[in-house]
Amino acid sequence: VYLHGFVIYPKDFPELKNDTFLRAAQGEEIEHIPVWCMRQAGRYLPEFRESRAGKDFFETCRSPEACCELTLQPLRRFPFDAAIIFSDILVVPQAMGMEVQMSPGKGPTFPEPLKEPEDLQRLKTKVDVSSELDYVFKAITLTRHRIEGKVPLIGFTGAPWTLMSYMIEGGGSPTHSKAKRWLYRYPEASHKLLSQLTDVIVEYLLGQVKAGAQALQVFESHTGCLGPVEFKEFSLPYLRDIARRVKDKIKESGLDNVPMIVFAKDGHYGLEDLSESGYEVVGLDWTIDPRSARVRTGGKVSLQGNMDPCALYATKERISEIVKRMLEGFGTKGYIANLGHGLYPDMDPENVGAFVDAVHTHSRQLLNCK
């Protein structure tokens, strides 16, 4: 990474001071339960809004310096046990040749979404991930140096089905009916697109690890609109493929293995399958009971989640009670505290702080009682 005339390499990183998150991901002993939040670098922080003011969203994503600053902001406020690089899942469709715009108040928009199978010809057949997405890798390397070993840095990607859905819908959708139409009407073309996405994602995640990412999360955000049959055909095989291929490539590259997290939102019907899909950690949304999740995953994986983000609208005392109950449900082994989805823009940073403090306080009490 070139920065102000200096070259910054993805090596000689500062020593990690707090590895609690990594140990919990691997099911090892911990002193307290680690906690981080999806979208912890987000619009709920006034400093985030100030940094982003008047700037194009994807322009920000393409600036390693800006991504690094946004990633570090929440760590200055809260004692999180992990950071997640500031980026967006839709950089992958962009790398494949699709235009994506971020419209204020509307969210991501594809001016020319995929409508019929012949539109697949518009996508690049071979994506040079190292050049198309090098800005993400540079942001990761820069952040690993600037984070000074405070906490581990998580890299991430959207999963194939979630990205396919955006590429066909042209943005967010309550029903995902245009994308699901492809699954039922054009299953072969659907598999072709999902395979293309998988190939890019595997290289993208490997590049993130080479750049310095110490863990990886795969976001399957649109699991809820699939039924169990469609999930097993169009989502799960690709999630498995990603975990297997990334781990194989990490090994071949002589790099240390990094824990991988799969977060299939609203995928409670597939919990058993997800726990056997090659990931160390399964992320959960708030619709799953912690004790039930433990039983259904049979101790095969660590779990992450799953407080309803809206619980952060409660008083600090109530947040503390909700956290205590959640921790008692999950237990202290192989568990990473998080929300069941990302933070919302109108949330009070003080209540986020109360959530983090409650996890640390109650988990230390639970661990001391053992």
LODO-589392 format. One record per residue (C-alpha): x, y, z; residue in three letters; residue number from 0. Coordinates in Angstrom, 1 decimal, decimal comma, padded with zeros to 4 digits. Layout:
BEGIN
PT_X_Y_Z_ALA_NUM
...
//
This chain:
BEGIN
PT_000,0_000,0_000,0_VAL_0
PT_001,4_003,4_-001,0_TYR_1
PT_000,5_006,1_001,5_LEU_2
PT_001,9_009,6_001,4_HIS_3
PT_004,9_008,3_-000,5_GLY_4
PT_005,6_005,4_001,9_PHE_5
PT_005,1_001,8_001,2_VAL_6
PT_003,1_-000,2_003,7_ILE_7
PT_003,4_-004,0_003,4_TYR_8
PT_000,9_-006,7_004,5_PRO_9
PT_003,5_-008,1_007,0_LYS_10
PT_005,2_-007,0_010,3_ASP_11
PT_001,9_-006,1_011,8_PHE_12
PT_001,8_-005,0_015,4_PRO_13
PT_001,4_-007,9_017,9_GLU_14
PT_-002,2_-008,7_018,7_LEU_15
PT_-003,0_-007,6_022,3_LYS_16
PT_-006,6_-009,0_022,6_ASN_17
PT_-007,3_-012,3_020,9_ASP_18
PT_-010,5_-013,1_022,9_THR_19
PT_-012,6_-013,0_019,7_PHE_20
PT_-010,4_-015,4_017,9_LEU_21
PT_-010,2_-017,8_020,9_ARG_22
PT_-014,0_-017,8_021,3_ALA_23
PT_-014,4_-018,5_017,5_ALA_24
PT_-012,3_-021,6_017,9_GLN_25
PT_-014,1_-022,7_021,1_GLY_26
PT_-011,1_-022,0_023,4_GLU_27
PT_-011,0_-020,7_027,0_GLU_28
PT_-011,7_-017,0_027,5_ILE_29
PT_-011,7_-014,5_030,4_GLU_30
PT_-014,7_-012,7_029,1_HIS_31
PT_-017,2_-013,1_026,2_ILE_32
PT_-016,1_-011,1_023,2_PRO_33
PT_-018,5_-008,6_021,6_VAL_34
PT_-018,7_-006,6_018,4_TRP_35
PT_-021,6_-005,3_016,3_CYS_36
PT_-022,5_-005,6_012,7_MET_37
PT_-022,4_-002,1_011,2_ARG_38
PT_-020,5_-000,9_014,2_GLN_39
PT_-018,9_001,6_011,8_ALA_40
PT_-022,1_003,3_010,8_GLY_41
PT_-024,4_006,3_010,7_ARG_42
PT_-025,4_006,0_014,4_TYR_43
PT_-022,0_007,6_015,1_LEU_44
PT_-021,9_011,4_014,7_PRO_45
PT_-018,2_011,2_013,7_GLU_46
PT_-019,1_008,7_011,0_PHE_47
PT_-021,8_011,1_009,6_ARG_48
PT_-019,3_013,9_009,7_GLU_49
PT_-016,6_011,9_007,8_SER_50
PT_-019,0_010,8_005,2_ARG_51
PT_-020,8_014,1_004,6_ALA_52
PT_-021,1_015,1_001,0_GLY_53
PT_-019,0_012,1_-000,2_LYS_54
PT_-020,2_009,4_-002,7_ASP_55
PT_-020,6_006,1_-000,8_PHE_56
PT_-018,6_003,9_-003,2_PHE_57
PT_-016,0_006,6_-003,6_GLU_58
PT_-015,5_006,2_000,2_THR_59
PT_-015,3_002,4_-000,2_CYS_60
PT_-012,5_002,9_-002,8_ARG_61
PT_-010,4_005,1_-000,5_SER_62
PT_-008,2_002,9_001,8_PRO_63
PT_-007,5_005,9_004,1_GLU_64
PT_-011,3_006,7_004,5_ALA_65
PT_-012,2_003,0_005,1_CYS_66
PT_-009,4_002,7_007,7_CYS_67
PT_-010,6_005,8_009,6_GLU_68
PT_-014,3_004,6_009,5_LEU_69
PT_-013,2_001,1_010,8_THR_70
PT_-011,3_002,6_013,7_LEU_71
PT_-013,9_005,2_014,8_GLN_72
PT_-016,0_002,8_016,9_PRO_73
PT_-012,9_001,4_018,6_LEU_74
PT_-012,1_004,9_020,0_ARG_75
PT_-015,5_005,0_021,7_ARG_76
PT_-016,2_001,4_022,8_PHE_77
PT_-014,1_-001,6_024,0_PRO_78
PT_-015,2_-003,9_021,2_PHE_79
PT_-013,3_-007,1_020,9_ASP_80
PT_-013,1_-007,1_017,1_ALA_81
PT_-013,2_-004,6_014,2_ALA_82
PT_-014,8_-005,2_010,8_ILE_83
PT_-013,3_-003,5_007,7_ILE_84
PT_-015,6_-000,7_006,4_PHE_85
PT_-016,7_-001,8_002,9_SER_86
PT_-019,8_-003,1_001,1_ASP_87
PT_-021,0_-006,4_-000,2_ILE_88
PT_-021,8_-004,9_-003,6_LEU_89
PT_-018,2_-004,3_-004,5_VAL_90
PT_-018,2_-007,8_-005,9_VAL_91
PT_-020,9_-007,2_-008,6_PRO_92
PT_-019,0_-004,0_-009,4_GLN_93
PT_-015,9_-006,0_-009,9_ALA_94
PT_-017,8_-008,3_-012,3_MET_95
PT_-018,7_-005,3_-014,5_GLY_96
PT_-022,1_-004,1_-013,1_MET_97
PT_-022,8_-000,5_-012,2_GLU_98
PT_-024,1_000,1_-008,7_VAL_99
PT_-025,1_003,5_-007,2_GLN_100
PT_-025,9_004,3_-003,6_MET_101
PT_-029,0_006,6_-003,6_SER_102
PT_-029,6_008,6_-000,4_PRO_103
PT_-032,7_007,4_001,3_GLY_104
PT_-033,2_004,6_-001,2_LYS_105
PT_-030,1_002,4_-000,8_GLY_106
PT_-028,2_000,5_-003,5_PRO_107
PT_-029,5_000,7_-007,0_THR_108
PT_-028,4_-001,2_-010,2_PHE_109
PT_-029,4_001,0_-013,2_PRO_110
PT_-029,2_-002,1_-015,5_GLU_111
PT_-030,1_-005,2_-013,5_PRO_112
PT_-029,9_-008,7_-015,0_LEU_113
PT_-033,4_-009,5_-016,4_LYS_114
PT_-032,9_-012,7_-018,5_GLU_115
PT_-030,2_-015,3_-018,8_PRO_116
PT_-028,7_-013,7_-021,9_GLU_117
PT_-027,8_-010,7_-019,7_ASP_118
PT_-025,1_-012,9_-018,0_LEU_119
PT_-023,0_-012,2_-021,1_GLN_120
PT_-022,6_-008,6_-019,8_ARG_121
PT_-020,6_-009,9_-016,9_LEU_122
PT_-016,8_-010,3_-017,1_LYS_123
PT_-015,9_-013,9_-017,6_THR_124
PT_-012,6_-013,5_-015,9_LYS_125
PT_-012,3_-011,1_-013,0_VAL_126
PT_-008,8_-010,0_-011,9_ASP_127
PT_-009,7_-009,7_-008,2_VAL_128
PT_-006,3_-008,5_-007,2_SER_129
PT_-006,6_-005,4_-009,4_SER_130
PT_-010,4_-004,8_-009,3_GLU_131
PT_-010,7_-005,0_-005,5_LEU_132
PT_-007,2_-004,0_-004,5_ASP_133
PT_-008,6_-000,9_-002,7_TYR_134
PT_-010,2_-003,3_-000,2_VAL_135
PT_-007,0_-005,2_000,3_PHE_136
PT_-005,1_-001,9_000,8_LYS_137
PT_-007,7_-000,7_003,3_ALA_138
PT_-007,2_-004,0_005,3_ILE_139
PT_-003,4_-003,8_005,3_THR_140
PT_-003,5_-000,1_006,3_LEU_141
PT_-006,0_-000,8_009,1_THR_142
PT_-004,1_-003,8_010,4_ARG_143
PT_-001,1_-001,4_011,0_HIS_144
PT_-003,2_001,5_012,3_ARG_145
PT_-005,2_-000,7_014,7_ILE_146
PT_-001,9_-001,4_016,5_GLU_147
PT_-002,9_-004,9_017,6_GLY_148
PT_-005,7_-003,6_019,7_LYS_149
PT_-008,2_-006,2_018,4_VAL_150
PT_-008,5_-008,6_015,4_PRO_151
PT_-009,7_-007,3_012,0_LEU_152
PT_-012,6_-009,1_010,3_ILE_153
PT_-012,9_-009,2_006,5_GLY_154
PT_-016,2_-010,0_004,8_PHE_155
PT_-018,2_-010,7_001,7_THR_156
PT_-021,8_-011,1_000,6_GLY_157
PT_-022,8_-014,7_-000,2_ALA_158
PT_-023,6_-015,8_-003,8_PRO_159
PT_-027,4_-016,0_-003,5_TRP_160
PT_-027,6_-012,6_-001,7_THR_161
PT_-025,5_-010,9_-004,4_LEU_162
PT_-027,4_-012,7_-007,2_MET_163
PT_-030,7_-011,3_-005,7_SER_164
PT_-029,4_-007,7_-005,7_TYR_165
PT_-028,1_-008,1_-009,3_MET_166
PT_-031,5_-009,2_-010,6_ILE_167
PT_-033,8_-007,1_-008,3_GLU_168
PT_-031,7_-004,0_-009,0_GLY_169
PT_-031,7_-003,1_-005,3_GLY_170
PT_-033,5_-004,2_-002,1_GLY_171
PT_-036,8_-006,0_-002,3_SER_172
PT_-039,4_-007,2_000,2_PRO_173
PT_-040,2_-010,4_-001,9_THR_174
PT_-037,1_-011,0_-004,0_HIS_175
PT_-039,6_-012,3_-006,6_SER_176
PT_-037,6_-011,3_-009,7_LYS_177
PT_-034,5_-013,2_-008,4_ALA_178
PT_-036,7_-016,2_-007,2_LYS_179
PT_-038,3_-016,3_-010,6_ARG_180
PT_-034,8_-017,2_-012,0_TRP_181
PT_-034,5_-020,0_-009,5_LEU_182
PT_-037,7_-021,6_-010,6_TYR_183
PT_-037,6_-020,7_-014,3_ARG_184
PT_-033,9_-020,6_-015,1_TYR_185
PT_-032,3_-023,0_-012,7_PRO_186
PT_-029,3_-023,7_-015,0_GLU_187
PT_-028,6_-020,0_-015,5_ALA_188
PT_-029,0_-019,4_-011,8_SER_189
PT_-026,4_-022,0_-011,0_HIS_190
PT_-024,1_-020,5_-013,6_LYS_191
PT_-024,3_-017,1_-012,0_LEU_192
PT_-024,0_-018,5_-008,5_LEU_193
PT_-020,8_-020,4_-009,6_SER_194
PT_-019,3_-017,3_-011,2_GLN_195
PT_-020,0_-015,3_-008,0_LEU_196
PT_-018,5_-018,1_-005,9_THR_197
PT_-015,2_-018,1_-007,9_ASP_198
PT_-014,8_-014,3_-007,4_VAL_199
PT_-015,7_-014,5_-003,7_ILE_200
PT_-013,2_-017,3_-003,0_VAL_201
PT_-010,4_-015,1_-004,6_GLU_202
PT_-011,7_-012,0_-002,8_TYR_203
PT_-011,6_-013,7_000,6_LEU_204
PT_-008,2_-015,2_000,0_LEU_205
PT_-007,0_-011,7_-001,0_GLY_206
PT_-008,4_-010,3_002,3_GLN_207
PT_-006,5_-012,8_004,3_VAL_208
PT_-003,2_-012,1_002,4_LYS_209
PT_-003,8_-008,4_003,1_ALA_210
PT_-004,1_-009,0_006,8_GLY_211
PT_-007,7_-010,0_007,7_ALA_212
PT_-007,7_-012,3_010,8_GLN_213
PT_-011,2_-013,6_010,4_ALA_214
PT_-013,8_-013,7_007,6_LEU_215
PT_-017,6_-013,3_007,7_GLN_216
PT_-019,9_-014,4_004,8_VAL_217
PT_-023,2_-012,5_004,8_PHE_218
PT_-026,2_-014,5_003,4_GLU_219
PT_-028,6_-011,7_004,1_SER_220
PT_-031,5_-013,0_002,0_HIS_221
PT_-032,0_-016,5_003,4_THR_222
PT_-035,4_-015,7_004,7_GLY_223
PT_-037,1_-015,5_001,3_CYS_224
PT_-036,0_-019,0_000,4_LEU_225
PT_-037,6_-022,2_001,6_GLY_226
PT_-035,6_-025,2_002,9_PRO_227
PT_-035,6_-026,9_-000,6_VAL_228
PT_-034,3_-023,8_-002,4_GLU_229
PT_-031,8_-023,1_000,3_PHE_230
PT_-030,3_-026,6_-000,1_LYS_231
PT_-030,1_-026,1_-003,8_GLU_232
PT_-029,1_-022,5_-004,4_PHE_233
PT_-027,5_-021,3_-001,2_SER_234
PT_-026,0_-024,0_001,0_LEU_235
PT_-023,8_-025,7_-001,7_PRO_236
PT_-022,1_-022,4_-002,5_TYR_237
PT_-021,6_-021,5_001,2_LEU_238
PT_-019,9_-024,9_001,7_ARG_239
PT_-017,9_-024,5_-001,4_ASP_240
PT_-016,6_-021,1_-000,3_ILE_241
PT_-015,5_-022,4_003,2_ALA_242
PT_-013,8_-025,4_001,7_ARG_243
PT_-012,0_-023,6_-001,2_ARG_244
PT_-010,9_-020,6_000,9_VAL_245
PT_-009,4_-022,9_003,6_LYS_246
PT_-007,6_-025,0_001,0_ASP_247
PT_-006,2_-021,9_-000,7_LYS_248
PT_-005,1_-020,4_002,6_ILE_249
PT_-003,3_-023,7_003,4_LYS_250
PT_-001,7_-023,8_-000,1_GLU_251
PT_-000,5_-020,2_000,3_SER_252
PT_001,3_-021,2_003,6_GLY_253
PT_-000,9_-018,7_005,6_LEU_254
PT_-002,3_-019,4_009,0_ASP_255
PT_-005,9_-020,6_009,1_ASN_256
PT_-008,4_-017,9_010,0_VAL_257
PT_-011,9_-018,5_011,6_PRO_258
PT_-014,8_-018,2_009,2_MET_259
PT_-018,3_-017,0_010,2_ILE_260
PT_-021,4_-017,7_008,2_VAL_261
PT_-024,4_-015,4_008,9_PHE_262
PT_-027,5_-016,6_007,1_ALA_263
PT_-030,2_-014,1_008,3_LYS_264
PT_-033,6_-015,7_008,9_ASP_265
PT_-032,1_-019,1_008,0_GLY_266
PT_-033,3_-020,8_011,2_HIS_267
PT_-034,7_-023,7_009,1_TYR_268
PT_-031,1_-024,5_008,0_GLY_269
PT_-029,3_-024,3_011,3_LEU_270
PT_-028,3_-027,9_011,4_GLU_271
PT_-026,9_-027,7_007,8_ASP_272
PT_-025,1_-024,4_008,5_LEU_273
PT_-023,4_-026,0_011,5_SER_274
PT_-021,9_-028,7_009,2_GLU_275
PT_-021,0_-026,4_006,3_SER_276
PT_-017,3_-025,9_007,2_GLY_277
PT_-017,4_-022,6_009,1_TYR_278
PT_-016,1_-022,3_012,7_GLU_279
PT_-018,9_-019,9_013,7_VAL_280
PT_-022,6_-019,6_012,8_VAL_281
PT_-024,1_-016,2_013,2_GLY_282
PT_-027,7_-016,0_014,4_LEU_283
PT_-030,5_-013,4_014,1_ASP_284
PT_-032,8_-012,7_017,0_TRP_285
PT_-035,6_-015,1_015,9_THR_286
PT_-033,6_-018,1_017,3_ILE_287
PT_-033,7_-019,1_020,9_ASP_288
PT_-030,1_-019,4_022,2_PRO_289
PT_-030,6_-022,6_024,1_ARG_290
PT_-032,4_-024,2_021,1_SER_291
PT_-029,5_-023,1_018,8_ALA_292
PT_-027,0_-024,8_021,1_ARG_293
PT_-029,0_-028,0_021,0_VAL_294
PT_-029,5_-027,9_017,2_ARG_295
PT_-025,9_-027,2_016,4_THR_296
PT_-024,7_-030,0_018,8_GLY_297
PT_-021,5_-028,2_019,9_GLY_298
PT_-020,0_-028,5_016,4_LYS_299
PT_-019,5_-024,7_016,0_VAL_300
PT_-019,2_-021,5_018,0_SER_301
PT_-022,2_-019,2_017,8_LEU_302
PT_-022,5_-015,5_017,3_GLN_303
PT_-025,4_-013,1_018,0_GLY_304
PT_-028,2_-012,5_018,6_ASN_305
PT_-029,8_-009,6_020,5_MET_306
PT_-032,6_-007,9_018,6_ASP_307
PT_-031,0_-004,5_017,5_PRO_308
PT_-034,2_-002,8_018,6_CYS_309
PT_-033,5_-003,8_022,2_ALA_310
PT_-031,0_-000,9_022,0_LEU_311
PT_-034,0_001,5_022,2_TYR_312
PT_-034,6_000,2_025,7_ALA_313
PT_-033,2_001,8_028,9_THR_314
PT_-029,6_000,9_029,9_LYS_315
PT_-031,0_-001,2_032,8_GLU_316
PT_-033,3_-003,1_030,5_ARG_317
PT_-030,4_-003,7_028,0_ILE_318
PT_-028,3_-005,1_030,8_SER_319
PT_-031,1_-007,6_031,7_GLU_320
PT_-031,6_-008,6_028,1_ILE_321
PT_-027,9_-009,2_027,7_VAL_322
PT_-027,7_-011,2_030,9_LYS_323
PT_-030,5_-013,5_029,8_ARG_324
PT_-028,9_-013,9_026,3_MET_325
PT_-025,5_-014,9_027,8_LEU_326
PT_-027,1_-017,4_030,2_GLU_327
PT_-028,9_-018,9_027,2_GLY_328
PT_-025,8_-019,3_025,0_PHE_329
PT_-023,3_-020,2_027,8_GLY_330
PT_-019,8_-018,9_027,9_THR_331
PT_-018,0_-021,5_025,7_LYS_332
PT_-017,7_-021,0_021,9_GLY_333
PT_-019,8_-017,8_022,0_TYR_334
PT_-019,3_-014,3_020,5_ILE_335
PT_-021,9_-011,7_021,5_ALA_336
PT_-023,4_-009,5_018,8_ASN_337
PT_-026,7_-008,2_017,5_LEU_338
PT_-029,0_-010,3_015,3_GLY_339
PT_-028,5_-007,8_012,5_HIS_340
PT_-026,7_-004,5_012,0_GLY_341
PT_-027,0_-001,3_014,1_LEU_342
PT_-029,6_001,2_012,8_TYR_343
PT_-028,8_004,8_012,1_PRO_344
PT_-031,1_006,3_014,7_ASP_345
PT_-029,6_004,3_017,6_MET_346
PT_-028,0_006,1_020,6_ASP_347
PT_-024,2_005,5_020,8_PRO_348
PT_-024,5_005,5_024,6_GLU_349
PT_-026,8_002,5_024,5_ASN_350
PT_-024,4_000,7_022,2_VAL_351
PT_-021,8_001,3_024,9_GLY_352
PT_-024,2_000,0_027,5_ALA_353
PT_-024,6_-003,2_025,4_PHE_354
PT_-020,8_-003,7_025,2_VAL_355
PT_-020,3_-003,1_028,9_ASP_356
PT_-023,2_-005,4_029,9_ALA_357
PT_-021,6_-008,3_027,8_VAL_358
PT_-018,2_-007,8_029,5_HIS_359
PT_-019,6_-007,4_033,0_THR_360
PT_-022,1_-010,2_033,0_HIS_361
PT_-019,8_-012,6_031,2_SER_362
PT_-017,0_-012,1_033,8_ARG_363
PT_-019,6_-012,8_036,5_GLN_364
PT_-020,7_-016,0_034,7_LEU_365
PT_-017,1_-017,1_034,2_LEU_366
PT_-016,2_-016,4_037,8_ASN_367
PT_-019,2_-018,5_039,0_CYS_368
PT_-017,9_-021,6_037,2_LYS_369
//
